[in-house]
Amino acid sequence: MPKPRVFLTREIPEAGMRLVRDSCDPEIWPHEVPPSREDLLRAVRNKAGLLSLLTDPIDAEIMDAAPDLTVISNCAVGVDNIDVGAATARRIPVGNTPGVLTDATADMAFALLLAAARHIVPAVEYVRAGKWKTWNLQLLLGADLAGRTLGIVGFGRIGQAVARRAQGFALQVMYHDPGVAESPIAIPVTLERLLKEADFVSLHVPLTADTLHLINEQSLGLMKSTAVLVNTSRGAVVDHQALYHALKHGRILAAGLDVTEPEPLAVDSPLLNLPNCVVVPHLGSASRWTRNQMALLAAQNLVAGLEKRRLPNCVNPEVYD
Ligand code: DGY
């Protein structure tokens, strides 16, 4: 019996690749940059399974170009690149990779929080430029964490993991998430109160129509002029133009961004000229163990879909109703 044909929009780490090769006949996009729309439309045409990354927009047209498609497996927890409604309407299960990247992403949120609060990037540049002449009482003074307040917007798995880390830094923690009524380690508050009172604001919401540009000129205007904003969720949750103006004119102290709009951020983006903005290239889940586990989960979702089994992590379980 021939193995089912699948398209992988990139090679995935070995743990997942092994399972894909054992169970499927894969075509793998061989380049670092994502396939173009035309390439994607062509590649899915005769495939029963599609394994995508968050860089690949998968919409109704792509699904309709693949009449044999029985499963879409996204190698990410976020699925904003996929029209899940269109998949559900076609009874195609969509898989994602929750859980395994919680700690790595929470670690990155803290890395960015500390980097932004303590001017790590300008400090490294200062040393590299040979400007370090002596110990200086006034040099690159940053923000303290202990006793200050961290506001977490979106209190799911990753938001809660950030809260646990905050306890180790003696931060008070408040959160905004209408879906989580209470927590033993953080106080639920309105978004307005969080923005007004938090010294550090960390974003952990999925990108949806409701969260698009949730952080905009108005919300930045509510924040303290000493506040630090951290985004490890999706770039479009923050209006970058408004953020640029807030950082440039000292309306907030600093920002740490793992995600941008668009990705990659253009090298001439004005954000990159600001000393108080740390930008890294969407590395939240980029640890070896995590990426292997994501690949494995994505492969397991793919294979389950091909075998008409329930996906281990399915974002549209209503397809099974
Ligand atoms: C995800 O899985 O959605 C993350 O953004 C990847 O780091």
Residues whose N, C-alpha, C, O or C-beta is under 5 A from the ligand:
A	BS01	DGY	C75 A76 V77 G78 S233 G284 S285
